[in-house]
Amino acid sequence: MAYTRVDITERAEKVLQELKTKHGKVIFHQSGGCCDGSSPMLLPEEDFYLDESDIFMGEIGGVKFYMNEAQFEYWKHTHLTVDITEGRGSSFSLEIPEGYRFLIKSRLLSKEEEHHFNK
């Protein structure tokens, strides 16, 4: 069985694909609380600086998803699902001008997932 730390809903992936067509290469970075709280931010790949403190969480919809290691300490026991809702958030994420905002739904990892990720 393939285990992932992050997934995306069909509705959110549809919007993501539209944004990729419009903006080109993009990445997700899980916000640590500035701007729109703890929302996943979709940013042009070349506009966001990643360093050794950013953890690669996986790929969703052909887009890499990162989180800062300090934030990861709080979320390391959870599985994240990116969803979308109508309405404007207060971040710099690319979906905001379109009248949407990405959000995170989380659940605790299963025992099997926890074992897989802690090998």
HELIX and SHEET records of a PDB file:
HELIX    1   1 GLU A   10  HIS A   23  1                                  14    
HELIX    2   2 GLU A   45  ASP A   47  5                                   3    
HELIX    3   3 GLU A   69  TRP A   75  1                                   7    
HELIX    4   4 ILE A   96  GLU A   98  5                                   3    
HELIX    5   5 LYS A  111  PHE A  117  1                                   7    
SHEET    1   A 3 VAL A   6  ILE A   8  0                                        
SHEET    2   A 3 THR A  78  GLU A  86  1                                        
SHEET    3   A 3 TYR A 100  LEU A 108 -1                                        
SHEET    1   B 4 PRO A  40  PRO A  44  0                                        
SHEET    2   B 4 VAL A  26  GLN A  30 -1                                        
SHEET    3   B 4 VAL A  63  ASN A  68  1                                        
SHEET    4   B 4 ASP A  54  ILE A  60 -1                                        
END                                                                             
